[in-house]
Amino acid sequence: MLNKGELKSFQEESIVDSWYNARAEDLYILNDVDKRKIAKITKEEDTYRKIVNEISKIAKKDNKERILEKIDKHCNKLINIGGYENEKFYKVGFMDGINLIIECIGGKENAK
């Protein structure tokens, strides 16, 4: 079992980053339960296809491709923001867990 000093070393940002990076691949793998939940919460929400259809009705082919490219870039931006936020909250949760353990084994004065 780790002592307080060893636990506190996990609070260093580089160690938390290393821990997260080692686990990141596992965190983003969707299992069957995840896939079912995502399918359920996004059911009948094929908004991208609806957008493509609407743009096709009003734009010429060259304009349509340019518009869809910009929409794709925007979607990628949102995905990157979501990934950053997920990483941030994962790390904060990990730090909260470490602080809880430190408080349980050594009192509040030793926790950050």
C-alpha positions in Angstrom: 0.0 0.0 0.0 1.2 3.5 -0.8 2.1 5.9 2.0 0.9 9.6 2.1 4.1 10.8 0.4 3.7 8.4 -2.4 0.0 9.3 -2.8 0.8 13.0 -2.8 3.3 12.4 -5.6 0.3 11.4 -7.8 -0.9 15.0 -7.4 1.9 16.3 -9.5 0.5 17.3 -12.9 3.1 15.3 -14.9 2.2 12.1 -13.0 -1.6 12.7 -13.5 -0.9 13.4 -17.2 1.1 10.1 -17.5 -1.6 8.2 -15.7 -4.3 9.7 -17.9 -2.4 9.0 -21.1 -1.8 5.4 -20.1 -5.6 5.0 -19.5 -6.9 7.2 -22.3 -7.3 4.5 -24.9 -9.3 2.3 -22.5 -11.5 5.3 -21.5 -12.5 6.0 -25.1 -13.2 2.3 -26.1 -17.0 1.8 -26.3 -18.3 -1.4 -24.9 -21.7 -2.9 -25.9 -23.5 -1.1 -23.0 -22.0 2.2 -24.1 -23.0 1.6 -27.7 -26.6 0.8 -26.7 -26.9 3.9 -24.5 -25.5 6.1 -27.2 -27.9 4.6 -29.7 -30.8 5.2 -27.3 -30.0 8.8 -26.5 -29.3 9.7 -30.2 -32.2 7.8 -31.7 -33.8 9.7 -34.5 -31.3 12.5 -34.2 -29.4 12.1 -37.5 -29.0 15.9 -37.7 -26.0 15.7 -40.0 -28.0 13.9 -42.7 -30.8 16.4 -42.3 -28.4 19.3 -42.7 -26.9 17.7 -45.8 -30.3 17.2 -47.3 -31.3 20.8 -46.6 -28.1 22.2 -48.0 -28.5 20.0 -51.1 -31.9 21.7 -51.7 -30.6 25.2 -51.6 -26.9 25.2 -52.6 -25.0 24.5 -55.8 -22.7 21.5 -55.7 -19.4 23.5 -55.2 -21.1 25.6 -52.5 -22.5 22.5 -50.8 -19.1 20.9 -50.5 -17.6 24.0 -49.1 -20.4 24.4 -46.6 -20.2 20.7 -45.5 -16.4 21.0 -45.1 -16.9 24.0 -42.7 -19.6 22.0 -40.8 -17.2 19.1 -40.5 -14.5 21.4 -39.2 -16.9 22.8 -36.7 -18.0 19.3 -35.5 -14.3 18.3 -35.1 -13.7 21.4 -33.1 -16.6 20.4 -30.8 -15.3 16.9 -30.5 -11.8 18.3 -29.5 -13.4 20.6 -26.9 -15.4 17.6 -25.5 -12.2 15.5 -25.4 -10.4 18.3 -23.5 -13.2 18.7 -21.1 -13.4 14.9 -20.5 -9.7 14.7 -19.8 -10.0 17.7 -17.4 -12.8 16.1 -15.5 -11.2 12.7 -15.4 -8.0 14.3 -13.9 -10.0 16.4 -11.4 -11.9 13.3 -10.3 -8.7 11.4 -9.9 -7.2 14.2 -7.8 -10.3 14.2 -5.7 -10.0 10.5 -5.1 -6.3 10.9 -4.1 -7.2 13.8 -1.7 -10.0 11.7 -0.2 -7.5 8.8 0.5 -5.0 11.2 1.9 -7.6 12.8 4.2 -8.7 9.3 5.3 -5.2 8.2 6.2 -3.7 11.4 7.5 -6.1 14.2 8.1 -7.2 17.3 6.3 -4.0 19.3 7.0 -2.0 17.0 4.7 -4.3 17.2 1.7 -4.1 19.9 -1.0 
